[in-house]
Every structure is written in structure tokens, then in C-alpha cells.
Amino acid sequence: MFAQTVLFTAAGIGITLVCLLGVSFLGPFGAFINFLTPLPAAYLGMRYGVKTAVIVVVVTCLLLFELASTYTFVAYLGLFGVGSLLLPYFLHRFTPWDKAILYTAAGAAGITAVIMLISVVINNASIPVVIDQVVQSEVDQALVVYQNAGLSADQLKDMELAIQGMGAFVKRGFYGLYLAILIAIQAFTLIVLQRVKVQGKPFGGPSFARWRTPPHLIWLLIAGGFLQFVPQATVVTIGWNILLVMLPLYFFQGLAVVHHFLRRKNYPRSVKSMLYLLLLVVNPLPVIVTSVGVFDLWIDFRRPRQKQI
């Protein structure tokens, strides 16, 4: 048993490094496997205990000092490392899955805020300057990846313009995007943990088909929308960051409504997976799903309805 734990821990460290640094040698495809980065530690934390996950995260951090930059180490810790420890911790304590995701994202965001404040003090800089440096580092890395992807000159120019535009978008909504990404990463990790049957029964909490956001959060969504019309740039930015957090939550609620109806149909799993993928990437389907999530607060699409005779 001990030998198996050691072997799995070593494998977890290796897989974590491959997923984290894969963007450097796998090109654009490497960006997708980044989302798998917290899975090895979280899986081992659920199977062998959180102490095993701590070993994976600590050793990974030590190796990153040798293999990558300080920025990569901080990015790993803030986006993936802390979450891969907190999520199994809360699940082991039988915290409902939706609250476990929320608490994990909040904890990771808090640790990231502390790291950012330390960086501000050490470098005698301001938080906006640090954010600009972080975003520019990501933009530069993405440009290098696409420059090495064998694109034509015209394709590379278009891609550079798109990446620069995305960089400006991220700078404007950094706080909201970061929190939304943290929530999405924890949700994805939890889904995979459930799929690989890391425990014999579903995690505690409501089934996804019945899940909904707390009703009072709708006021945050409304406030974020109204702040977009205030003729003051700072206020507009605050509202935009609120929307970047709230809209994905209502998108998930819309997906829960869709899942509720699909679960009643005997479609093959491959068909359902394709439908979910289309809802994620094909415009304007994400907007429609988000709207369903918002109006579900008043209409309650999943409420049993009596058939008219």
C-alpha cells in the first residue's frame, strides 16, 4: 500500500508538471490541458488523504523554482495548487459540492491576493502595474506559442491582433475573470473526480439537475448591469467585473435546467456530451442558456406542471 501511494504520488507530480508546462511544448493544444493541472493532486487527496495532495503541491512548487520562472510558480499556486488542496479537504468534510467549489475558489483567491500584496510591497509597485505585468506575460507567452505553431504571416498577424485584444479585455476585467476562472476550474475538477468514481457515492449537496443560484444573487447581476450606464470609468469597470462573475453562474444554472430535461430523455451519453459542447461554444447558445438561468428564478422551468385535460 505504501509503495503504491509513493508511485501514484510521483506520477501525480509528473502529470501536474506536464499539464502546467504543456503549453510550452504542445502549442495551442497545451492551453487546454492546463485545466487538468489540479486533477492529480485533487485525485490523490481524495484517495489517500489531503497530506498526499500537499506533498504533490509542495514538490511541484520546488521543481518549478528549477524548471520555470517565479511567475509560473505563483500562477500555479494561485490557479491550481491551492484549489487542489482545498477541494478535497472540503469534500472529505462532507461539505455540499456547490459550497465546496465556492469555498475553494474563495480560498484560492485570498491566497492570490496575499501573494499579490507581497509582490506589490517587495517591488514597490501598484496593483494595476502588477496586473499589467501578469497579463502582458501571458500575452507574450501566447504569442511565442503561436509563432512556433507554423502559421502563415497573415494568420500570425491576425492571431497577434486577437491576442492583444484579449489582453486588453483581461486587464479591464481581471478580478472578475480570475474569480470566474477559479470557479470553473474547481467545477471541472469536481466533475472529473465524480466521473472517475473517486468515491462510491455522489458528493453531498443537490443534484446538478436541481441546482440553482441563491435568489438574492440576482441583485448583484442587476447592479452590475446598471453600473454599465454610469458615466464614470471606474464604476463601469466595477460593474463589468461583477457581471464577469455572475453571468457564468447563471450560465451554469441554465445548464442545470438543460440537464434536467436531458436526463428525462434516453439519449446516448455521446449525444448528450455533444449537446453540452455545442451549448458551450456555438453562438448564440451560451447567451440563450444564460438567459434561461436568469429567468429560471421567476419561471422555474423545472417545476412539475399539471397536464391540461
C-alpha positions in Angstrom: 0.0 0.0 0.0 2.8 2.4 0.9 4.7 1.6 -2.3 1.5 2.2 -4.3 1.0 5.6 -2.7 4.6 6.6 -3.4 4.3 5.5 -7.0 1.0 7.3 -7.5 2.4 10.5 -5.8 5.4 10.5 -8.1 3.2 10.0 -11.1 0.9 12.8 -9.9 3.8 15.2 -9.7 4.9 14.4 -13.2 1.4 14.7 -14.7 0.9 18.0 -12.9 4.1 19.4 -14.4 3.2 18.1 -17.9 -0.3 19.7 -17.7 1.1 23.0 -16.3 4.0 23.4 -18.7 2.4 21.6 -21.7 1.6 24.9 -23.4 5.4 25.4 -23.8 5.9 22.3 -26.0 2.4 21.2 -27.2 1.5 24.5 -28.8 -2.1 25.8 -28.7 -3.3 22.3 -27.5 -1.3 22.7 -24.4 -3.6 25.5 -23.3 -6.5 23.0 -23.0 -4.6 20.5 -20.8 -3.8 23.4 -18.4 -7.3 22.8 -16.9 -6.2 19.3 -16.0 -3.3 20.7 -13.8 -5.1 20.4 -10.4 -6.6 16.9 -11.1 -3.6 14.7 -10.0 -3.2 16.4 -6.5 -7.0 16.6 -6.0 -7.5 12.9 -7.0 -4.7 11.7 -4.7 -6.1 14.0 -1.9 -9.5 12.3 -2.2 -8.0 8.7 -2.5 -5.1 8.8 0.0 -5.8 11.9 2.1 -5.0 15.6 1.9 -1.5 15.1 3.2 -0.7 13.3 -0.1 -2.0 16.2 -2.1 0.2 18.5 0.0 3.2 16.5 -1.0 2.3 16.8 -4.7 1.8 20.5 -4.5 4.9 21.3 -2.4 7.2 19.1 -4.6 5.7 20.6 -7.7 6.4 24.1 -6.4 10.0 23.2 -5.6 10.6 21.8 -9.0 9.0 24.9 -10.6 11.8 27.0 -9.0 14.3 25.0 -11.1 12.3 24.4 -14.3 10.3 27.7 -14.7 10.1 31.3 -13.7 8.8 32.8 -10.4 5.7 33.9 -12.3 4.9 30.3 -13.3 5.2 29.2 -9.7 2.9 31.9 -8.5 0.4 31.2 -11.3 0.4 27.5 -10.4 -0.2 28.2 -6.7 -2.9 30.7 -7.3 -4.9 29.0 -10.1 -4.3 25.3 -9.4 -2.2 24.4 -6.3 -4.3 25.9 -3.5 -7.5 24.7 -5.1 -6.2 21.1 -5.5 -5.7 21.1 -1.7 -8.8 22.9 -0.5 -11.3 21.0 -2.7 -10.5 17.5 -1.3 -10.3 19.0 2.1 -13.9 20.3 2.0 -15.2 17.2 0.2 -13.7 15.0 2.9 -15.6 17.1 5.5 -18.8 16.3 3.6 -19.3 19.9 2.5 -22.0 20.1 -0.2 -20.3 20.1 -3.6 -21.5 23.6 -4.6 -20.3 25.1 -1.3 -17.0 23.2 -1.6 -16.5 24.9 -5.0 -17.3 28.3 -3.6 -15.1 27.9 -0.5 -12.2 26.6 -2.6 -12.4 29.4 -5.1 -12.6 32.0 -2.3 -9.6 30.4 -0.5 -7.5 30.4 -3.7 -8.5 34.0 -4.4 -7.5 35.0 -0.9 -4.1 33.4 -1.2 -3.5 35.0 -4.6 -4.5 38.4 -3.1 -1.9 37.9 -0.3 0.8 36.9 -2.8 0.0 40.0 -5.0 0.2 42.3 -2.0 3.6 40.9 -1.1 4.7 41.4 -4.6 3.5 45.0 -4.5 5.4 45.7 -1.3 8.6 44.0 -2.4 8.7 45.6 -5.9 7.4 49.0 -4.6 4.7 48.9 -7.3 1.0 49.4 -7.5 -1.6 46.6 -8.0 -2.6 47.9 -11.5 1.1 47.7 -12.6 1.4 44.1 -11.2 -1.8 43.1 -13.1 -0.5 44.7 -16.3 2.8 42.7 -15.9 0.9 39.5 -15.3 -1.4 39.9 -18.3 1.5 41.0 -20.5 3.4 37.9 -19.5 0.6 35.7 -20.6 0.2 37.7 -23.9 3.9 37.3 -24.6 3.8 33.6 -23.9 0.8 33.1 -26.1 2.5 35.0 -28.9 5.6 32.8 -28.7 3.4 29.6 -28.8 1.6 30.8 -32.0 4.9 32.0 -33.6 6.2 28.4 -33.2 3.0 26.9 -34.5 3.9 27.2 -38.2 1.2 29.8 -39.1 1.5 31.9 -42.2 2.4 35.5 -41.9 -1.2 36.7 -42.4 -2.5 34.2 -39.9 0.1 35.1 -37.4 -0.7 38.8 -37.8 -4.4 38.2 -37.2 -3.7 36.0 -34.2 -1.4 38.7 -32.7 -4.2 41.2 -33.0 -6.7 38.8 -31.4 -4.3 38.1 -28.5 -3.6 41.8 -27.9 -7.3 42.5 -27.9 -7.9 39.6 -25.5 -5.1 41.0 -23.3 -6.8 44.4 -23.1 -10.1 42.7 -22.3 -8.4 40.7 -19.5 -6.8 43.8 -18.0 -10.2 45.5 -17.8 -12.0 42.6 -16.1 -9.0 41.0 -14.3 -10.7 40.5 -10.9 -14.0 39.1 -12.2 -12.3 36.9 -14.8 -9.9 35.5 -12.3 -12.7 34.6 -9.8 -14.9 33.1 -12.6 -12.0 31.0 -13.9 -11.3 29.8 -10.4 -14.9 28.7 -10.0 -14.8 27.0 -13.4 -11.6 25.1 -12.6 -13.0 23.8 -9.3 -16.3 22.8 -11.0 -14.4 21.0 -13.8 -12.1 19.2 -11.3 -15.1 18.1 -9.2 -16.9 16.7 -12.3 -13.9 14.6 -13.2 -13.4 13.4 -9.7 -17.0 12.2 -9.7 -16.7 10.6 -13.1 -13.6 8.6 -12.1 -15.6 7.3 -9.1 -13.1 8.6 -6.6 -15.7 7.7 -4.0 -18.5 5.2 -4.3 -21.4 7.7 -3.9 -22.2 11.2 -5.3 -20.8 14.1 -3.4 -23.1 15.8 -0.9 -25.4 18.6 -2.0 -28.2 18.9 -4.5 -28.1 17.0 -7.8 -27.0 19.2 -10.7 -30.4 18.9 -12.3 -31.9 20.7 -9.3 -29.1 23.2 -8.6 -29.8 26.9 -8.7 -28.0 30.0 -7.5 -29.2 31.7 -4.3 -32.1 34.0 -5.2 -30.6 37.1 -3.7 -27.6 37.0 -6.1 -29.9 38.3 -8.9 -29.5 41.8 -7.3 -25.7 41.6 -7.9 -26.4 40.8 -11.6 -28.9 43.7 -11.9 -26.5 46.1 -10.1 -23.6 45.0 -12.5 -25.8 45.8 -15.4 -27.0 49.2 -14.2 -23.4 50.2 -13.4 -22.6 49.9 -17.1 -24.6 53.1 -17.7 -22.9 55.2 -15.1 -20.7 57.9 -16.8 -17.6 57.1 -14.7 -15.0 54.7 -15.9 -14.1 53.2 -12.5 -17.8 52.5 -11.7 -18.3 50.9 -15.1 -15.2 48.7 -14.6 -16.6 47.6 -11.2 -19.9 46.7 -12.8 -18.1 44.8 -15.6 -16.2 42.7 -13.1 -19.4 41.9 -11.2 -21.0 40.7 -14.5 -18.0 38.5 -15.3 -18.6 36.6 -12.1 -22.4 36.5 -12.1 -23.1 35.6 -15.8 -21.1 32.3 -15.7 -23.1 31.4 -12.5 -26.4 31.9 -14.3 -24.9 30.0 -17.3 -24.4 27.0 -15.0 -27.9 27.4 -13.8 -29.1 27.3 -17.4 -27.1 24.2 -18.0 -28.7 22.7 -14.9 -32.1 23.3 -16.5 -31.0 21.7 -19.7 -29.5 18.8 -17.8 -32.9 18.4 -16.0 -34.7 17.9 -19.3 -32.0 15.8 -21.0 -31.9 13.4 -18.0 -35.5 12.6 -18.8 -34.6 11.5 -22.3 -32.8 8.3 -23.1 -30.2 9.8 -25.3 -26.8 8.1 -25.6 -24.1 9.7 -23.4 -22.1 10.7 -26.6 -25.1 12.6 -27.9 -25.5 14.4 -24.6 -21.8 15.3 -24.4 -22.0 16.7 -28.0 -25.1 18.8 -27.0 -23.3 20.2 -24.0 -20.2 21.1 -26.1 -22.4 22.9 -28.6 -24.0 24.9 -25.8 -20.6 26.0 -24.6 -19.0 27.1 -27.9 -21.7 27.8 -30.6 -23.1 31.4 -30.6 -25.6 32.5 -29.5 -26.3 29.3 -27.5 -24.3 30.4 -24.4 -26.3 33.6 -24.3 -29.6 31.7 -24.5 -28.5 29.2 -21.8 -27.5 32.1 -19.5 -30.9 33.8 -20.1 -32.7 30.6 -19.2 -30.6 30.5 -16.0 -31.7 34.1 -15.2 -35.4 33.7 -15.9 -35.5 30.3 -14.1 -35.6 32.4 -10.9 -39.1 33.6 -11.8 -40.4 30.9 -14.2 -38.9 27.8 -12.5 -38.7 25.7 -15.7 -38.1 22.5 -13.7 -41.3 22.8 -11.6 -43.7 19.9 -12.3 -46.7 21.1 -14.3 -50.1 19.5 -14.5 -51.1 18.5 -17.9 -54.3 20.1 -19.3 -57.1 17.6 -19.8 
